[in-house]
Amino acid sequence: MIVKAASHLRGKDLVGIDQLSPEEIQLLLDTAEQMQEIAKRPIKKVPALRGKTVVNLFMEPSTRTRFSFEVAEKRLSADSLNFSSSGTSVEKGETLLDTARNLEAMQPDFIVIRHRYAGAPHQLARALKSSVVNAGDGAHEHPTQALLDALTIRQKRGTLEGQVVAIAGDLAYSRVVRSNVLLLSRMGATVRVAGPPSLVPPGIEKLGCEVHYRLEDAIAGADVVMMLRIQLERQGKMNFPTVREYYDFFGLTPERVKLAKHDALVMHPGPMNRGVEIDSRVADGPQSVILEQVTNGVAVRMAVLYLLAGGHGEPVAD
Amino acid sequence: MSRLLIRHARVVDPSQRLDEGRDILIEDGVIARIAERIDGKGADVLDAAGLVAAPGFIDVHVHLREPGFEYKETVATGSAAAVAGGFTAVCCMANTDPVNDNAAVTEFIRKRAAEAGLAHVYPIGAVSKGLDGEEMAEIGEMVRAGAVAVSDDGRPVKNAQLMRRALEYTRLFDIPVIDHCEDHDLVAKGVMHEGPVSTRLGLRGISAASEDVMVARDLILAELTGGRLHVAHASTLGAISRVRNGKARGIAVTCEVTPHHLALTDQAVADTEYDTNTKMNPPLRADEHVAALFDGVLDGTVDCLATDHAPHHADEKALEFDQAPFGVIGLETALPVTYDLLVRGKKMPLSRFVALWSTNPARIMRLPGGTLKVGSPADVTLFDPEARRIVDPESFRSASRNTPFAGRRLRGWPFMTIVGGKVAFRRERR
């Protein structure tokens, strides 16, 4: 499978990986690689988005993703506005549509939205002329996370095709797993997911993955082991008994890492619960690429904004 | 004496096993005569060639929102929507504010309906005081004031003992207990049907099992008590098969299915990218469930169709999918949606179609309509099976616009609705 990069993105928005063709994914990753070069310069800034306005609308707490977008915007010379609120529009007594229309009145070019409810970016994208970038919506998608994960895998292992990627943890409430399964399977990787059966949503295999209940089965012979955060705040008391028992069966320990290929990558989208889904010896060990994921996040977000603004994948000019 | 002669209609009345070209003479609000040719001297004459004339359609499941939520709908706007949709009678649910759990509220609704003077409005009383599922409401007083059934609709009757007692107590009045079957614990915080589509969309699922569990419980209690159980808006394969088995066992059970559960699947939530007009409870189900609903409608397991007309203000539906209220309106689209699906799509005989919307609902609720027999009240639905229109929410008489069918091209629209001999609705152009 040779995927040729597309010349441009078709959509006005990036609301999910689900909307992207393999060619568009290739274009995003290629462009992100070019963007990485900018970070190595003494002056880490290009004028590509000069005069463009980006609203970072974070309606759910986030540090990593918000900072990553902000850095990406600044490196492209865009003007950023930050709006953070842990409340939803309804809690403020304003409908999502009102929020959207008020933002539109300020004529932003981009709205980067993080929202605790699935589909909020789609509802905004429908109502607005601005380009909407999904920075994570409920348990639905987190497309820039999947793109940065893919960039990391591609750079470390040369290709996505044929890679065996194990993703383990809270499959029911994770947006990272959905975006990753869609992206990796679309690019020719084999994806295995694992988690307690009570956290495996029905039909997840239809996104393009094999389902395992035992972590060991998913990891065996894998090229990449990606652990998901157990969202303790989203769990009731009925999905699994205790964090202690979870670690016992699903924690990524040095012993379990040995079941994967000897040079397998260990990944985590963060923030980690050390000692819950991942042992510190693994998180900080030689196979971990967790911090490189963070670095790649900036380049991927630059690529997304640049391409949505109409960039065509040509080298970034000074 | 007022006289109205409907000429050359195709008269479909399952109560008389009638499906023929006939004239209908209405005198002083009652059906005076049905014959091949009636002399129209002194009568207003309607040429109904090409139209179907049926006993007035009855919707046994609507929410008129008054008292308490007049910004969504009132008895007057809901009645106007009913007659515009071809309905001569509706039964309205008790989840108003205050709840219709006492005779005063029942009387208030009836008074409002009389003031509107359009459709017959039959209130349904609450099973429990305040819909809290704990104490039985004054069912007898409400029946005396005009309630035709009891239901905590919007919620299930959670307490099994209360459900048992309600099924027993209502035998005194020969009215059904209508249950909105769902197990709240199993629903958790679900917002759409649980399956591959909810997984892909990242929305919490409502399993079919959450409905099946409650239908099973209710059937067991109906068998125990001999009370009349009516299952509201059945939406799952499991509900239909259990009702079918229950009927075979001789249990006094009836059930209804909504037009939207027949017309749409959970895929609509994905196709519309989280349009909140695809959010209702029970949720739009997956293909295998929809297929089972059709089987149930075609083999007679399903007794009637009902809209679960649930008006919500546009501002409420403009929220995030998780936050928006459950429910869609249906009165003004029900007839063409179901005509298209069942008569045109499944070749259902017109008499069966009319039975599902008129004869059977009248029987379940023991209402005076459902027939065009001479001497009965002149409630007549006239519809044009060939009329094609595009659903335009802006043209609705309902105070709300929350329909999943906007923009659909449908065939088979109501033309005239006659209530008690009075023309309550007439479409401008044919």
Interface residues (C-beta under 8 A of the other chain):
Chain A: D18 T88 S89 V90 T95 L96 L97 D98 H115 Y117 A118 G119 A120 H122 Q123 R126 D137 G138 A139 H140 E141 R175 R178 P201 P202 G203 I204 K206 L207 G236
Chain B: A188 E194 G195 P196 V197 S198 T199 R200 L201 G202 L203 R204 G205 E273 Y274 D315 A318 L319 E320 F321 D322 Q323
